[in-house]
Amino acid sequence: MASKILIISPREDGSGRISLTHKAEGASGISRISCDVSPADLLQLVLFCEGCDLRRIYGEPQMAEVELDGLTVTYAPSGDEIHLLRQIGYSEKAARIACKTFLTEMAGVVEAVLDQAETSKHGITLKTLLKHADLPAAYAAQFTADETAAVLHRLHEMALLILNDRAMEKGSRFAKLLRAKKSRPEAEACAAELVASLADSLLTRAS
């Protein structure tokens, strides 16, 4: 069995670092994949992991991929694995790791990124908006009350990250909606629409 040590570390500025040290079967020596991750890329990695995990538990697992700066992360449902491909110039390094292991290591990163969003300028307002964004009835009917609460919690977390990122963009129309009380219903509708869209993307099962 290959030996692997995975470390994913968030930083206070919102960036992070991924490091995977492994020794493949039949190979001599230790190989290492490491990559610094920008705040924007770390956000995308968090959303990727949350989405894959929701599909694995409540929807239908399917192949997914996110491209960061110099690192491609792919979820392969056939083996329930995460594939890492690190490219520097013409040099490539690749490795595989169990999805459960990857998600476990990412848990602390997810919490750190969520905490930054919740304590941001718009965090409280966004959490208030999302309280009114329910799981579409078509999906709620598939789950027990406890499952519905768990799914909705995860969707709200993802929506919070996406909406906070959207609100932080320079000249953002969504940020303008948040600032004016008279446009708050429109902002609330945007939040509900996003939650419904995430549900459609992550929870739909093949018939």
C-alpha positions as CSV (number, residue, x, y, z in Angstrom):
1,M,0.0,0.0,0.0
2,A,1.4,3.4,-0.9
3,S,2.3,5.7,2.0
4,K,0.9,9.2,1.8
5,I,1.1,12.3,4.0
6,L,-1.3,15.1,3.0
7,I,-1.1,18.6,4.5
8,I,-3.4,21.4,3.4
9,S,-2.8,24.6,5.4
10,P,-4.8,27.8,5.2
11,R,-3.2,31.2,5.9
12,E,-4.6,34.3,7.6
13,D,-4.6,36.2,4.2
14,G,-7.0,33.6,2.7
15,S,-4.3,31.8,0.7
16,G,-3.0,28.3,1.5
17,R,-0.6,25.5,0.7
18,I,-1.1,21.9,-0.4
19,S,1.7,19.4,0.2
20,L,1.4,15.7,-0.5
21,T,4.4,13.4,0.3
22,H,4.1,9.9,-1.0
23,K,5.9,6.7,-1.9
24,A,4.3,4.8,-4.7
25,E,4.4,1.0,-4.8
26,G,7.4,-0.4,-6.5
27,A,9.1,3.0,-6.6
28,S,12.3,4.0,-4.8
29,G,12.5,7.3,-2.9
30,I,9.9,9.8,-1.8
31,S,7.9,12.0,-4.2
32,R,6.3,15.3,-3.2
33,I,3.7,17.5,-4.7
34,S,3.4,21.0,-3.3
35,C,1.7,24.1,-4.4
36,D,0.9,27.5,-3.0
37,V,-2.8,28.4,-3.5
38,S,-4.1,31.9,-3.8
39,P,-7.2,33.1,-1.9
40,A,-9.4,32.9,-5.0
41,D,-8.1,29.4,-5.8
42,L,-8.5,28.2,-2.2
43,L,-12.2,29.4,-2.4
44,Q,-12.7,27.4,-5.6
45,L,-11.1,24.3,-4.0
46,V,-13.4,24.6,-0.9
47,L,-16.4,24.8,-3.2
48,F,-15.2,21.9,-5.3
49,C,-14.8,19.7,-2.1
50,E,-18.1,20.7,-0.7
51,G,-19.8,20.0,-4.0
52,C,-18.2,16.6,-4.4
53,D,-19.1,15.6,-0.9
54,L,-22.7,16.6,-1.3
55,R,-23.0,14.6,-4.5
56,R,-21.3,11.6,-2.8
57,I,-23.7,11.6,0.1
58,Y,-27.0,12.9,-1.2
59,G,-26.9,13.0,-4.9
60,E,-25.1,11.0,-7.5
61,P,-21.2,11.0,-7.6
62,Q,-19.8,12.2,-10.9
63,M,-16.4,13.2,-12.2
64,A,-15.5,16.8,-11.3
65,E,-12.4,18.9,-11.8
66,V,-11.0,22.2,-10.6
67,E,-8.0,23.9,-12.2
68,L,-5.9,26.0,-9.8
69,D,-2.7,27.9,-10.7
70,G,-0.3,25.0,-11.6
71,L,-2.5,22.3,-10.0
72,T,-5.4,20.3,-11.3
73,V,-7.6,18.5,-8.8
74,T,-10.0,15.8,-10.1
75,Y,-12.5,13.7,-8.4
76,A,-12.8,10.2,-9.8
77,P,-16.0,8.5,-8.6
78,S,-15.0,5.1,-10.0
79,G,-12.4,4.7,-7.2
80,D,-13.7,7.4,-4.9
81,E,-10.3,9.1,-5.3
82,I,-8.9,12.6,-5.7
83,H,-6.2,12.9,-8.4
84,L,-3.6,15.7,-8.2
85,L,-1.7,16.8,-11.2
86,R,1.1,19.4,-10.5
87,Q,2.6,21.1,-13.6
88,I,5.6,23.4,-13.5
89,G,6.7,24.3,-17.0
90,Y,7.1,21.0,-18.9
91,S,7.4,19.0,-15.7
92,E,4.4,17.1,-14.3
93,K,3.9,15.2,-11.1
94,A,0.8,13.1,-10.4
95,A,-0.7,11.3,-7.4
96,R,-3.9,9.8,-6.1
97,I,-5.4,9.9,-2.7
98,A,-8.6,8.5,-1.2
99,C,-11.4,11.1,-1.3
100,K,-12.2,10.6,2.3
101,T,-8.6,11.4,3.3
102,F,-8.6,14.5,1.2
103,L,-11.9,15.8,2.5
104,T,-10.9,15.1,6.1
105,E,-7.7,17.2,5.6
106,M,-9.8,19.9,3.9
107,A,-12.3,20.2,6.8
108,G,-10.1,22.7,8.7
109,V,-9.6,24.7,5.5
110,V,-13.3,24.8,4.9
111,E,-13.9,26.1,8.4
112,A,-11.2,28.8,8.0
113,V,-12.6,30.0,4.7
114,L,-16.2,30.0,6.0
115,D,-15.1,31.9,9.1
116,Q,-13.5,34.6,6.9
117,A,-16.7,34.9,4.9
118,E,-18.9,35.0,8.0
119,T,-16.8,37.8,9.6
120,S,-16.4,39.8,6.5
121,K,-18.1,43.1,5.8
122,H,-21.3,41.5,4.4
123,G,-21.2,38.2,6.4
124,I,-24.0,39.0,8.8
125,T,-26.3,40.3,6.1
126,L,-25.7,37.3,3.9
127,K,-26.4,34.9,6.6
128,T,-29.7,36.7,7.3
129,L,-30.6,36.5,3.6
130,L,-29.9,32.8,3.4
131,K,-32.2,32.0,6.4
132,H,-35.1,32.6,4.0
133,A,-33.6,30.4,1.2
134,D,-35.2,26.9,1.6
135,L,-34.4,23.7,-0.2
136,P,-36.7,23.3,-3.2
137,A,-39.7,21.1,-2.4
138,A,-38.7,18.5,-5.1
139,Y,-35.5,17.8,-3.2
140,A,-36.9,18.1,0.3
141,A,-39.3,15.3,-0.6
142,Q,-36.3,12.9,-1.1
143,F,-34.9,13.3,2.3
144,T,-35.8,12.9,6.0
145,A,-36.1,16.0,8.1
146,D,-32.6,15.6,9.5
147,E,-31.1,15.0,6.0
148,T,-32.9,18.1,4.7
149,A,-31.5,20.2,7.5
150,A,-28.0,18.8,6.8
151,V,-28.2,19.4,3.0
152,L,-29.6,22.9,3.4
153,H,-26.8,23.8,5.9
154,R,-24.2,22.7,3.4
155,L,-25.9,24.6,0.5
156,H,-26.1,27.7,2.7
157,E,-22.4,27.5,3.4
158,M,-21.6,27.2,-0.3
159,A,-24.0,30.1,-1.2
160,L,-22.5,32.3,1.6
161,L,-19.0,31.8,0.1
162,I,-20.2,32.5,-3.5
163,L,-22.3,35.5,-2.5
164,N,-19.5,37.0,-0.3
165,D,-17.1,36.7,-3.2
166,R,-19.6,38.3,-5.5
167,A,-20.2,41.1,-3.1
168,M,-16.5,41.8,-2.8
169,E,-16.0,42.4,-6.5
170,K,-15.3,46.0,-7.4
171,G,-18.4,47.7,-8.7
172,S,-20.5,44.6,-7.9
173,R,-24.2,45.0,-8.5
174,F,-25.0,42.5,-5.8
175,A,-23.0,44.6,-3.3
176,K,-25.2,47.6,-4.2
177,L,-28.3,45.5,-3.5
178,L,-27.0,44.6,-0.1
179,R,-26.3,48.3,0.8
180,A,-29.8,49.6,0.1
181,K,-32.7,48.4,2.3
182,K,-35.3,48.9,-0.5
183,S,-33.4,46.4,-2.7
184,R,-33.1,43.8,0.1
185,P,-35.9,41.7,-1.3
186,E,-34.1,41.5,-4.6
187,A,-30.9,40.4,-2.8
188,E,-32.9,37.8,-0.9
189,A,-34.3,36.5,-4.2
190,C,-30.7,36.2,-5.6
191,A,-29.7,34.2,-2.5
192,A,-32.7,31.8,-2.9
193,E,-32.1,31.4,-6.6
194,L,-28.4,30.5,-6.0
195,V,-29.4,27.9,-3.4
196,A,-31.9,26.4,-5.8
197,S,-29.3,26.3,-8.6
198,L,-26.8,24.6,-6.3
199,A,-29.4,22.0,-5.4
200,D,-30.1,21.3,-9.1
201,S,-26.4,20.9,-9.8
202,L,-25.5,18.7,-6.8
203,L,-28.6,16.8,-5.8
204,T,-30.2,15.6,-9.0
205,R,-30.1,11.8,-9.4
206,A,-30.4,9.9,-12.6
207,S,-33.8,8.3,-13.1
